[in-house]
């Protein structure tokens, strides 16, 4: 265990108790942010696939 690792744990524990620095995210908030970013990335990929599919089918109907 390094001093930096221990310091990080203490800092996170303070944030989780509401005693952290202004703007410090709690563990729950970090987990939610990570989940939302993952969902956003998946939705963006889905949108790109649907755009390509729509373009493909639009070309097919023009024939």
Predicted model as a PDB file, atoms N, CA, C, CB and O in Angstrom, pLDDT in the B-factor column:
MODEL        1                                                                  
ATOM      1  N   UNK A   1       0.855  -1.180   0.000  1.00 85.00           N  
ATOM      2  CA  UNK A   1       0.000   0.000   0.000  1.00 85.00           C  
ATOM      3  C   UNK A   1       0.893   1.232   0.000  1.00 85.00           C  
ATOM      4  CB  UNK A   1      -0.968   0.004   1.227  1.00 85.00           C  
ATOM      5  O   UNK A   1       1.734   1.420   0.879  1.00 85.00           O  
ATOM      6  N   UNK A   2       0.686   2.045  -0.993  1.00 94.00           N  
ATOM      7  CA  UNK A   2       1.476   3.272  -1.103  1.00 94.00           C  
ATOM      8  C   UNK A   2       0.769   4.413  -0.361  1.00 94.00           C  
ATOM      9  CB  UNK A   2       1.704   3.649  -2.596  1.00 94.00           C  
ATOM     10  O   UNK A   2      -0.439   4.364  -0.132  1.00 94.00           O  
ATOM     11  N   UNK A   3       1.534   5.426   0.004  1.00 92.00           N  
ATOM     12  CA  UNK A   3       0.907   6.588   0.656  1.00 92.00           C  
ATOM     13  C   UNK A   3      -0.136   7.262  -0.238  1.00 92.00           C  
ATOM     14  CB  UNK A   3       1.976   7.608   1.049  1.00 92.00           C  
ATOM     15  O   UNK A   3      -1.159   7.746   0.246  1.00 92.00           O  
ATOM     16  N   UNK A   4       0.133   7.289  -1.549  1.00 94.00           N  
ATOM     17  CA  UNK A   4      -0.827   7.902  -2.469  1.00 94.00           C  
ATOM     18  C   UNK A   4      -2.131   7.106  -2.517  1.00 94.00           C  
ATOM     19  CB  UNK A   4      -0.224   8.009  -3.879  1.00 94.00           C  
ATOM     20  O   UNK A   4      -3.217   7.681  -2.578  1.00 94.00           O  
ATOM     21  N   UNK A   5      -2.011   5.776  -2.488  1.00 93.00           N  
ATOM     22  CA  UNK A   5      -3.206   4.938  -2.488  1.00 93.00           C  
ATOM     23  C   UNK A   5      -4.056   5.172  -1.253  1.00 93.00           C  
ATOM     24  CB  UNK A   5      -2.823   3.474  -2.578  1.00 93.00           C  
ATOM     25  O   UNK A   5      -5.276   5.308  -1.346  1.00 93.00           O  
ATOM     26  N   UNK A   6      -3.418   5.218  -0.111  1.00 92.00           N  
ATOM     27  CA  UNK A   6      -4.122   5.469   1.145  1.00 92.00           C  
ATOM     28  C   UNK A   6      -4.751   6.861   1.139  1.00 92.00           C  
ATOM     29  CB  UNK A   6      -3.161   5.322   2.341  1.00 92.00           C  
ATOM     30  O   UNK A   6      -5.883   7.045   1.586  1.00 92.00           O  
ATOM     31  N   UNK A   7      -4.008   7.826   0.630  1.00 95.00           N  
ATOM     32  CA  UNK A   7      -4.517   9.196   0.560  1.00 95.00           C  
ATOM     33  C   UNK A   7      -5.768   9.255  -0.328  1.00 95.00           C  
ATOM     34  CB  UNK A   7      -3.425  10.155   0.019  1.00 95.00           C  
ATOM     35  O   UNK A   7      -6.728   9.956  -0.009  1.00 95.00           O  
ATOM     36  N   UNK A   8      -5.749   8.527  -1.422  1.00 93.00           N  
ATOM     37  CA  UNK A   8      -6.909   8.481  -2.311  1.00 93.00           C  
ATOM     38  C   UNK A   8      -8.117   7.883  -1.628  1.00 93.00           C  
ATOM     39  CB  UNK A   8      -6.587   7.691  -3.556  1.00 93.00           C  
ATOM     40  O   UNK A   8      -9.231   8.384  -1.779  1.00 93.00           O  
ATOM     41  N   UNK A   9      -7.907   6.807  -0.873  1.00 94.00           N  
ATOM     42  CA  UNK A   9      -9.017   6.177  -0.145  1.00 94.00           C  
ATOM     43  C   UNK A   9      -9.618   7.137   0.873  1.00 94.00           C  
ATOM     44  CB  UNK A   9      -8.540   4.896   0.561  1.00 94.00           C  
ATOM     45  O   UNK A   9     -10.839   7.248   0.987  1.00 94.00           O  
ATOM     46  N   UNK A  10      -8.758   7.829   1.610  1.00 93.00           N  
ATOM     47  CA  UNK A  10      -9.234   8.777   2.628  1.00 93.00           C  
ATOM     48  C   UNK A  10     -10.006   9.915   1.959  1.00 93.00           C  
ATOM     49  CB  UNK A  10      -8.042   9.345   3.457  1.00 93.00           C  
ATOM     50  O   UNK A  10     -11.072  10.314   2.429  1.00 93.00           O  
ATOM     51  N   UNK A  11      -9.463  10.424   0.869  1.00 92.00           N  
ATOM     52  CA  UNK A  11     -10.124  11.509   0.135  1.00 92.00           C  
ATOM     53  C   UNK A  11     -11.500  11.064  -0.355  1.00 92.00           C  
ATOM     54  CB  UNK A  11      -9.255  11.966  -1.058  1.00 92.00           C  
ATOM     55  O   UNK A  11     -12.466  11.818  -0.240  1.00 92.00           O  
ATOM     56  N   UNK A  12     -11.603   9.843  -0.902  1.00 92.00           N  
ATOM     57  CA  UNK A  12     -12.883   9.330  -1.392  1.00 92.00           C  
ATOM     58  C   UNK A  12     -13.859   9.097  -0.249  1.00 92.00           C  
ATOM     59  CB  UNK A  12     -12.675   8.033  -2.171  1.00 92.00           C  
ATOM     60  O   UNK A  12     -15.052   9.367  -0.386  1.00 92.00           O  
ATOM     61  N   UNK A  13     -13.360   8.598   0.880  1.00 93.00           N  
ATOM     62  CA  UNK A  13     -14.227   8.368   2.038  1.00 93.00           C  
ATOM     63  C   UNK A  13     -14.816   9.695   2.529  1.00 93.00           C  
ATOM     64  CB  UNK A  13     -13.439   7.670   3.180  1.00 93.00           C  
ATOM     65  O   UNK A  13     -15.987   9.762   2.903  1.00 93.00           O  
ATOM     66  N   UNK A  14     -13.994  10.745   2.524  1.00 91.00           N  
ATOM     67  CA  UNK A  14     -14.495  12.062   2.925  1.00 91.00           C  
ATOM     68  C   UNK A  14     -15.568  12.545   1.956  1.00 91.00           C  
ATOM     69  CB  UNK A  14     -13.342  13.082   2.994  1.00 91.00           C  
ATOM     70  O   UNK A  14     -16.590  13.083   2.382  1.00 91.00           O  
ATOM     71  N   UNK A  15     -15.348  12.361   0.674  1.00 93.00           N  
ATOM     72  CA  UNK A  15     -16.336  12.784  -0.326  1.00 93.00           C  
ATOM     73  C   UNK A  15     -17.633  12.008  -0.133  1.00 93.00           C  
ATOM     74  CB  UNK A  15     -15.790  12.577  -1.765  1.00 93.00           C  
ATOM     75  O   UNK A  15     -18.717  12.580  -0.248  1.00 93.00           O  
ATOM     76  N   UNK A  16     -17.536  10.710   0.159  1.00 94.00           N  
ATOM     77  CA  UNK A  16     -18.733   9.890   0.365  1.00 94.00           C  
ATOM     78  C   UNK A  16     -19.531  10.334   1.592  1.00 94.00           C  
ATOM     79  CB  UNK A  16     -18.343   8.424   0.509  1.00 94.00           C  
ATOM     80  O   UNK A  16     -20.750  10.171   1.640  1.00 94.00           O  
ATOM     81  N   UNK A  17     -18.838  10.891   2.574  1.00 94.00           N  
ATOM     82  CA  UNK A  17     -19.517  11.378   3.779  1.00 94.00           C  
ATOM     83  C   UNK A  17     -19.980  12.819   3.631  1.00 94.00           C  
ATOM     84  CB  UNK A  17     -18.599  11.261   4.983  1.00 94.00           C  
ATOM     85  O   UNK A  17     -20.582  13.373   4.551  1.00 94.00           O  
ATOM     86  N   UNK A  18     -19.707  13.433   2.482  1.00 90.00           N  
ATOM     87  CA  UNK A  18     -20.097  14.819   2.267  1.00 90.00           C  
ATOM     88  C   UNK A  18     -19.112  15.812   2.821  1.00 90.00           C  
ATOM     89  CB  UNK A  18     -21.421  15.066   2.866  1.00 90.00           C  
ATOM     90  O   UNK A  18     -19.426  16.995   2.956  1.00 90.00           O  
ATOM     91  N   UNK A  19     -17.918  15.345   3.145  1.00 91.00           N  
ATOM     92  CA  UNK A  19     -16.901  16.229   3.726  1.00 91.00           C  
ATOM     93  C   UNK A  19     -15.785  16.541   2.736  1.00 91.00           C  
ATOM     94  CB  UNK A  19     -16.310  15.599   4.982  1.00 91.00           C  
ATOM     95  O   UNK A  19     -14.760  17.109   3.111  1.00 91.00           O  
ATOM     96  N   UNK A  20     -15.978  16.176   1.492  1.00 89.00           N  
ATOM     97  CA  UNK A  20     -14.931  16.360   0.487  1.00 89.00           C  
ATOM     98  C   UNK A  20     -14.870  17.785  -0.028  1.00 89.00           C  
ATOM     99  CB  UNK A  20     -15.148  15.416  -0.670  1.00 89.00           C  
ATOM    100  O   UNK A  20     -15.627  18.664   0.384  1.00 89.00           O  
ATOM    101  N   UNK A  21     -13.940  17.971  -0.941  1.00 90.00           N  
ATOM    102  CA  UNK A  21     -13.770  19.275  -1.568  1.00 90.00           C  
ATOM    103  C   UNK A  21     -15.023  19.616  -2.378  1.00 90.00           C  
ATOM    104  CB  UNK A  21     -12.506  19.293  -2.474  1.00 90.00           C  
ATOM    105  O   UNK A  21     -15.744  18.720  -2.817  1.00 90.00           O  
ATOM    106  N   UNK A  22     -15.278  20.894  -2.570  1.00 90.00           N  
ATOM    107  CA  UNK A  22     -16.427  21.286  -3.393  1.00 90.00           C  
ATOM    108  C   UNK A  22     -16.319  20.665  -4.788  1.00 90.00           C  
ATOM    109  CB  UNK A  22     -16.522  22.829  -3.496  1.00 90.00           C  
ATOM    110  O   UNK A  22     -15.274  20.744  -5.434  1.00 90.00           O  
ATOM    111  N   UNK A  23     -17.397  20.057  -5.234  1.00 91.00           N  
ATOM    112  CA  UNK A  23     -17.404  19.431  -6.542  1.00 91.00           C  
ATOM    113  C   UNK A  23     -16.877  18.008  -6.560  1.00 91.00           C  
ATOM    114  CB  UNK A  23     -16.614  20.246  -7.475  1.00 91.00           C  
ATOM    115  O   UNK A  23     -16.895  17.360  -7.606  1.00 91.00           O  
ATOM    116  N   UNK A  24     -16.407  17.504  -5.419  1.00 93.00           N  
ATOM    117  CA  UNK A  24     -15.910  16.126  -5.361  1.00 93.00           C  
ATOM    118  C   UNK A  24     -17.081  15.164  -5.493  1.00 93.00           C  
ATOM    119  CB  UNK A  24     -15.133  15.864  -4.037  1.00 93.00           C  
ATOM    120  O   UNK A  24     -18.104  15.323  -4.827  1.00 93.00           O  
ATOM    121  N   UNK A  25     -16.925  14.169  -6.355  1.00 95.00           N  
ATOM    122  CA  UNK A  25     -17.997  13.204  -6.583  1.00 95.00           C  
ATOM    123  C   UNK A  25     -17.926  12.061  -5.578  1.00 95.00           C  
ATOM    124  CB  UNK A  25     -17.928  12.656  -8.011  1.00 95.00           C  
ATOM    125  O   UNK A  25     -16.845  11.592  -5.222  1.00 95.00           O  
ATOM    126  N   UNK A  26     -19.088  11.629  -5.132  1.00 96.00           N  
ATOM    127  CA  UNK A  26     -19.134  10.459  -4.253  1.00 96.00           C  
ATOM    128  C   UNK A  26     -18.936   9.210  -5.110  1.00 96.00           C  
ATOM    129  CB  UNK A  26     -20.492  10.392  -3.460  1.00 96.00           C  
ATOM    130  O   UNK A  26     -18.981   9.273  -6.339  1.00 96.00           O  
ATOM    131  N   UNK A  27     -18.720   8.091  -4.456  1.00 96.00           N  
ATOM    132  CA  UNK A  27     -18.555   6.826  -5.166  1.00 96.00           C  
ATOM    133  C   UNK A  27     -19.802   6.512  -5.979  1.00 96.00           C  
ATOM    134  CB  UNK A  27     -18.257   5.684  -4.181  1.00 96.00           C  
ATOM    135  O   UNK A  27     -19.698   6.069  -7.123  1.00 96.00           O  
ATOM    136  N   UNK A  28     -20.971   6.733  -5.409  1.00 97.00           N  
ATOM    137  CA  UNK A  28     -22.224   6.477  -6.119  1.00 97.00           C  
ATOM    138  C   UNK A  28     -22.351   7.376  -7.351  1.00 97.00           C  
ATOM    139  CB  UNK A  28     -23.423   6.691  -5.181  1.00 97.00           C  
ATOM    140  O   UNK A  28     -22.796   6.928  -8.407  1.00 97.00           O  
ATOM    141  N   UNK A  29     -21.962   8.637  -7.214  1.00 96.00           N  
ATOM    142  CA  UNK A  29     -22.027   9.562  -8.342  1.00 96.00           C  
ATOM    143  C   UNK A  29     -21.044   9.152  -9.440  1.00 96.00           C  
ATOM    144  CB  UNK A  29     -21.735  10.997  -7.875  1.00 96.00           C  
ATOM    145  O   UNK A  29     -21.359   9.246 -10.626  1.00 96.00           O  
ATOM    146  N   UNK A  30     -19.868   8.704  -9.047  1.00 97.00           N  
ATOM    147  CA  UNK A  30     -18.884   8.242 -10.035  1.00 97.00           C  
ATOM    148  C   UNK A  30     -19.407   7.025 -10.781  1.00 97.00           C  
ATOM    149  CB  UNK A  30     -17.542   7.910  -9.354  1.00 97.00           C  
ATOM    150  O   UNK A  30     -19.253   6.924 -11.998  1.00 97.00           O  
ATOM    151  N   UNK A  31     -20.021   6.105 -10.058  1.00 98.00           N  
ATOM    152  CA  UNK A  31     -20.577   4.909 -10.690  1.00 98.00           C  
ATOM    153  C   UNK A  31     -21.703   5.278 -11.649  1.00 98.00           C  
ATOM    154  CB  UNK A  31     -21.089   3.925  -9.625  1.00 98.00           C  
ATOM    155  O   UNK A  31     -21.791   4.724 -12.745  1.00 98.00           O  
ATOM    156  N   UNK A  32     -22.563   6.211 -11.244  1.00 98.00           N  
ATOM    157  CA  UNK A  32     -23.663   6.637 -12.107  1.00 98.00           C  
ATOM    158  C   UNK A  32     -23.122   7.329 -13.354  1.00 98.00           C  
ATOM    159  CB  UNK A  32     -24.618   7.576 -11.346  1.00 98.00           C  
ATOM    160  O   UNK A  32     -23.613   7.088 -14.456  1.00 98.00           O  
ATOM    161  N   UNK A  33     -22.122   8.181 -13.190  1.00 98.00           N  
ATOM    162  CA  UNK A  33     -21.521   8.878 -14.321  1.00 98.00           C  
ATOM    163  C   UNK A  33     -20.911   7.881 -15.305  1.00 98.00           C  
ATOM    164  CB  UNK A  33     -20.453   9.871 -13.834  1.00 98.00           C  
ATOM    165  O   UNK A  33     -21.055   8.026 -16.519  1.00 98.00           O  
ATOM    166  N   UNK A  34     -20.237   6.880 -14.774  1.00 98.00           N  
ATOM    167  CA  UNK A  34     -19.647   5.845 -15.622  1.00 98.00           C  
ATOM    168  C   UNK A  34     -20.739   5.086 -16.386  1.00 98.00           C  
ATOM    169  CB  UNK A  34     -18.806   4.865 -14.770  1.00 98.00           C  
ATOM    170  O   UNK A  34     -20.597   4.818 -17.579  1.00 98.00           O  
ATOM    171  N   UNK A  35     -21.825   4.743 -15.691  1.00 98.00           N  
ATOM    172  CA  UNK A  35     -22.938   4.032 -16.321  1.00 98.00           C  
ATOM    173  C   UNK A  35     -23.577   4.885 -17.409  1.00 98.00           C  
ATOM    174  CB  UNK A  35     -23.989   3.639 -15.273  1.00 98.00           C  
ATOM    175  O   UNK A  35     -23.865   4.387 -18.498  1.00 98.00           O  
ATOM    176  N   UNK A  36     -23.800   6.165 -17.123  1.00 98.00           N  
ATOM    177  CA  UNK A  36     -24.423   7.059 -18.096  1.00 98.00           C  
ATOM    178  C   UNK A  36     -23.535   7.272 -19.318  1.00 98.00           C  
ATOM    179  CB  UNK A  36     -24.741   8.398 -17.449  1.00 98.00           C  
ATOM    180  O   UNK A  36     -24.029   7.344 -20.443  1.00 98.00           O  
ATOM    181  N   UNK A  37     -22.234   7.372 -19.098  1.00 98.00           N  
ATOM    182  CA  UNK A  37     -21.313   7.523 -20.232  1.00 98.00           C  
ATOM    183  C   UNK A  37     -21.327   6.277 -21.108  1.00 98.00           C  
ATOM    184  CB  UNK A  37     -19.883   7.803 -19.735  1.00 98.00           C  
ATOM    185  O   UNK A  37     -21.292   6.369 -22.335  1.00 98.00           O  
ATOM    186  N   UNK A  38     -21.379   5.101 -20.462  1.00 98.00           N  
ATOM    187  CA  UNK A  38     -21.434   3.845 -21.218  1.00 98.00           C  
ATOM    188  C   UNK A  38     -22.735   3.782 -22.030  1.00 98.00           C  
ATOM    189  CB  UNK A  38     -21.328   2.620 -20.259  1.00 98.00           C  
ATOM    190  O   UNK A  38     -22.713   3.421 -23.207  1.00 98.00           O  
ATOM    191  N   UNK A  39     -23.856   4.130 -21.408  1.00 98.00           N  
ATOM    192  CA  UNK A  39     -25.141   4.134 -22.111  1.00 98.00           C  
ATOM    193  C   UNK A  39     -25.117   5.113 -23.274  1.00 98.00           C  
ATOM    194  CB  UNK A  39     -26.282   4.486 -21.149  1.00 98.00           C  
ATOM    195  O   UNK A  39     -25.611   4.806 -24.359  1.00 98.00           O  
ATOM    196  N   UNK A  40     -24.548   6.284 -23.052  1.00 98.00           N  
ATOM    197  CA  UNK A  40     -24.469   7.291 -24.097  1.00 98.00           C  
ATOM    198  C   UNK A  40     -23.650   6.773 -25.273  1.00 98.00           C  
ATOM    199  CB  UNK A  40     -23.863   8.589 -23.551  1.00 98.00           C  
ATOM    200  O   UNK A  40     -24.041   6.949 -26.427  1.00 98.00           O  
ATOM    201  N   UNK A  41     -22.523   6.140 -24.991  1.00 98.00           N  
ATOM    202  CA  UNK A  41     -21.670   5.588 -26.040  1.00 98.00           C  
ATOM    203  C   UNK A  41     -22.421   4.515 -26.838  1.00 98.00           C  
ATOM    204  CB  UNK A  41     -20.379   4.999 -25.430  1.00 98.00           C  
ATOM    205  O   UNK A  41     -22.353   4.486 -28.066  1.00 98.00           O  
ATOM    206  N   UNK A  42     -23.135   3.638 -26.131  1.00 98.00           N  
ATOM    207  CA  UNK A  42     -23.909   2.595 -26.802  1.00 98.00           C  
ATOM    208  C   UNK A  42     -25.016   3.196 -27.667  1.00 98.00           C  
ATOM    209  CB  UNK A  42     -24.510   1.635 -25.771  1.00 98.00           C  
ATOM    210  O   UNK A  42     -25.267   2.715 -28.773  1.00 98.00           O  
ATOM    211  N   UNK A  43     -25.675   4.237 -27.174  1.00 98.00           N  
ATOM    212  CA  UNK A  43     -26.736   4.879 -27.940  1.00 98.00           C  
ATOM    213  C   UNK A  43     -26.175   5.569 -29.180  1.00 98.00           C  
ATOM    214  CB  UNK A  43     -27.486   5.889 -27.067  1.00 98.00           C  
ATOM    215  O   UNK A  43     -26.794   5.533 -30.243  1.00 98.00           O  
ATOM    216  N   UNK A  44     -25.019   6.190 -29.050  1.00 98.00           N  
ATOM    217  CA  UNK A  44     -24.393   6.829 -30.207  1.00 98.00           C  
ATOM    218  C   UNK A  44     -24.044   5.793 -31.271  1.00 98.00           C  
ATOM    219  CB  UNK A  44     -23.132   7.600 -29.782  1.00 98.00           C  
ATOM    220  O   UNK A  44     -24.208   6.044 -32.465  1.00 98.00           O  
ATOM    221  N   UNK A  45     -23.565   4.635 -30.838  1.00 98.00           N  
ATOM    222  CA  UNK A  45     -23.248   3.568 -31.787  1.00 98.00           C  
ATOM    223  C   UNK A  45     -24.522   3.071 -32.470  1.00 98.00           C  
ATOM    224  CB  UNK A  45     -22.529   2.401 -31.073  1.00 98.00           C  
ATOM    225  O   UNK A  45     -24.526   2.814 -33.674  1.00 98.00           O  
ATOM    226  N   UNK A  46     -25.587   2.939 -31.707  1.00 98.00           N  
ATOM    227  CA  UNK A  46     -26.868   2.508 -32.271  1.00 98.00           C  
ATOM    228  C   UNK A  46     -27.367   3.514 -33.298  1.00 98.00           C  
ATOM    229  CB  UNK A  46     -27.914   2.323 -31.160  1.00 98.00           C  
ATOM    230  O   UNK A  46     -27.848   3.133 -34.366  1.00 98.00           O  
ATOM    231  N   UNK A  47     -27.253   4.784 -32.977  1.00 98.00           N  
ATOM    232  CA  UNK A  47     -27.682   5.840 -33.901  1.00 98.00           C  
ATOM    233  C   UNK A  47     -26.899   5.755 -35.207  1.00 98.00           C  
ATOM    234  CB  UNK A  47     -27.500   7.234 -33.258  1.00 98.00           C  
ATOM    235  O   UNK A  47     -27.476   5.880 -36.287  1.00 98.00           O  
ATOM    236  N   UNK A  48     -25.585   5.542 -35.114  1.00 98.00           N  
ATOM    237  CA  UNK A  48     -24.764   5.443 -36.323  1.00 98.00           C  
ATOM    238  C   UNK A  48     -25.175   4.246 -37.171  1.00 98.00           C  
ATOM    239  CB  UNK A  48     -23.281   5.338 -35.954  1.00 98.00           C  
ATOM    240  O   UNK A  48     -25.238   4.346 -38.396  1.00 98.00           O  
ATOM    241  N   UNK A  49     -25.451   3.129 -36.534  1.00 98.00           N  
ATOM    242  CA  UNK A  49     -25.892   1.928 -37.260  1.00 98.00           C  
ATOM    243  C   UNK A  49     -27.226   2.197 -37.954  1.00 98.00           C  
ATOM    244  CB  UNK A  49     -26.020   0.715 -36.296  1.00 98.00           C  
ATOM    245  O   UNK A  49     -27.414   1.832 -39.114  1.00 98.00           O  
ATOM    246  N   UNK A  50     -28.145   2.833 -37.240  1.00 98.00           N  
ATOM    247  CA  UNK A  50     -29.461   3.122 -37.819  1.00 98.00           C  
ATOM    248  C   UNK A  50     -29.368   4.113 -38.980  1.00 98.00           C  
ATOM    249  CB  UNK A  50     -30.396   3.673 -36.744  1.00 98.00           C  
ATOM    250  O   UNK A  50     -30.104   3.994 -39.960  1.00 98.00           O  
ATOM    251  N   UNK A  51     -28.463   5.090 -38.872  1.00 97.00           N  
ATOM    252  CA  UNK A  51     -28.262   6.033 -39.974  1.00 97.00           C  
ATOM    253  C   UNK A  51     -27.779   5.296 -41.218  1.00 97.00           C  
ATOM    254  CB  UNK A  51     -27.252   7.132 -39.576  1.00 97.00           C  
ATOM    255  O   UNK A  51     -28.271   5.531 -42.322  1.00 97.00           O  
ATOM    256  N   UNK A  52     -26.806   4.400 -41.026  1.00 96.00           N  
ATOM    257  CA  UNK A  52     -26.274   3.636 -42.159  1.00 96.00           C  
ATOM    258  C   UNK A  52     -27.346   2.730 -42.755  1.00 96.00           C  
ATOM    259  CB  UNK A  52     -25.058   2.800 -41.721  1.00 96.00           C  
ATOM    260  O   UNK A  52     -27.443   2.600 -43.975  1.00 96.00           O  
ATOM    261  N   UNK A  53     -28.143   2.109 -41.905  1.00 96.00           N  
ATOM    262  CA  UNK A  53     -29.208   1.235 -42.386  1.00 96.00           C  
ATOM    263  C   UNK A  53     -30.252   2.041 -43.151  1.00 96.00           C  
ATOM    264  CB  UNK A  53     -29.863   0.486 -41.213  1.00 96.00           C  
ATOM    265  O   UNK A  53     -30.733   1.600 -44.195  1.00 96.00           O  
ATOM    266  N   UNK A  54     -30.602   3.203 -42.645  1.00 96.00           N  
ATOM    267  CA  UNK A  54     -31.585   4.045 -43.325  1.00 96.00           C  
ATOM    268  C   UNK A  54     -31.059   4.476 -44.683  1.00 96.00           C  
ATOM    269  CB  UNK A  54     -31.933   5.278 -42.470  1.00 96.00           C  
ATOM    270  O   UNK A  54     -31.808   4.475 -45.660  1.00 96.00           O  
ATOM    271  N   UNK A  55     -29.796   4.841 -44.765  1.00 95.00           N  
ATOM    272  CA  UNK A  55     -29.208   5.240 -46.044  1.00 95.00           C  
ATOM    273  C   UNK A  55     -29.196   4.063 -47.011  1.00 95.00           C  
ATOM    274  CB  UNK A  55     -27.777   5.781 -45.842  1.00 95.00           C  
ATOM    275  O   UNK A  55     -29.492   4.227 -48.194  1.00 95.00           O  
ATOM    276  N   UNK A  56     -28.858   2.889 -46.520  1.00 94.00           N  
ATOM    277  CA  UNK A  56     -28.828   1.690 -47.362  1.00 94.00           C  
ATOM    278  C   UNK A  56     -30.213   1.396 -47.927  1.00 94.00           C  
ATOM    279  CB  UNK A  56     -28.313   0.477 -46.563  1.00 94.00           C  
ATOM    280  O   UNK A  56     -30.367   1.183 -49.130  1.00 94.00           O  
ATOM    281  N   UNK A  57     -31.213   1.386 -47.061  1.00 92.00           N  
ATOM    282  CA  UNK A  57     -32.562   1.070 -47.511  1.00 92.00           C  
ATOM    283  C   UNK A  57     -33.145   2.174 -48.389  1.00 92.00           C  
ATOM    284  CB  UNK A  57     -33.465   0.830 -46.316  1.00 92.00           C  
ATOM    285  O   UNK A  57     -33.966   1.894 -49.262  1.00 92.00           O  
ATOM    286  N   UNK A  58     -32.743   3.401 -48.177  1.00 91.00           N  
ATOM    287  CA  UNK A  58     -33.203   4.491 -49.033  1.00 91.00           C  
ATOM    288  C   UNK A  58     -32.657   4.309 -50.449  1.00 91.00           C  
ATOM    289  CB  UNK A  58     -32.767   5.861 -48.455  1.00 91.00           C  
ATOM    290  O   UNK A  58     -33.360   4.570 -51.426  1.00 91.00           O  
ATOM    291  N   UNK A  59     -31.405   3.862 -50.559  1.00 87.00           N  
ATOM    292  CA  UNK A  59     -30.826   3.588 -51.880  1.00 87.00           C  
ATOM    293  C   UNK A  59     -31.530   2.410 -52.544  1.00 87.00           C  
ATOM    294  CB  UNK A  59     -29.316   3.302 -51.763  1.00 87.00           C  
ATOM    295  O   UNK A  59     -31.765   2.417 -53.752  1.00 87.00           O  
ATOM    296  N   UNK A  60     -31.866   1.394 -51.739  1.00 80.00           N  
ATOM    297  CA  UNK A  60     -32.519   0.200 -52.289  1.00 80.00           C  
ATOM    298  C   UNK A  60     -33.909   0.519 -52.838  1.00 80.00           C  
ATOM    299  CB  UNK A  60     -32.622  -0.887 -51.215  1.00 80.00           C  
ATOM    300  O   UNK A  60     -34.320  -0.055 -53.847  1.00 80.00           O  
ATOM    301  N   UNK A  61     -34.619   1.407 -52.200  1.00 80.00           N  
ATOM    302  CA  UNK A  61     -35.978   1.730 -52.651  1.00 80.00           C  
ATOM    303  C   UNK A  61     -35.954   2.626 -53.889  1.00 80.00           C  
ATOM    304  CB  UNK A  61     -36.766   2.416 -51.523  1.00 80.00           C  
ATOM    305  O   UNK A  61     -36.957   2.727 -54.596  1.00 80.00           O  
ATOM    306  N   UNK A  62     -34.821   3.278 -54.157  1.00 77.00           N  
ATOM    307  CA  UNK A  62     -34.712   4.159 -55.329  1.00 77.00           C  
ATOM    308  C   UNK A  62     -34.475   3.367 -56.601  1.00 77.00           C  
ATOM    309  CB  UNK A  62     -33.584   5.168 -55.136  1.00 77.00           C  
ATOM    310  O   UNK A  62     -34.622   3.911 -57.696  1.00 77.00           O  
ATOM    311  N   UNK A  63     -34.116   2.110 -56.488  1.00 67.00           N  
ATOM    312  CA  UNK A  63     -33.813   1.294 -57.671  1.00 67.00           C  
ATOM    313  C   UNK A  63     -35.067   0.872 -58.397  1.00 67.00           C  
ATOM    314  CB  UNK A  63     -33.018   0.065 -57.281  1.00 67.00           C  
ATOM    315  O   UNK A  63     -34.989   0.181 -59.413  1.00 67.00           O  
TER     316      UNK A  63                                                      
ENDMDL                                                                          
END                                                                             
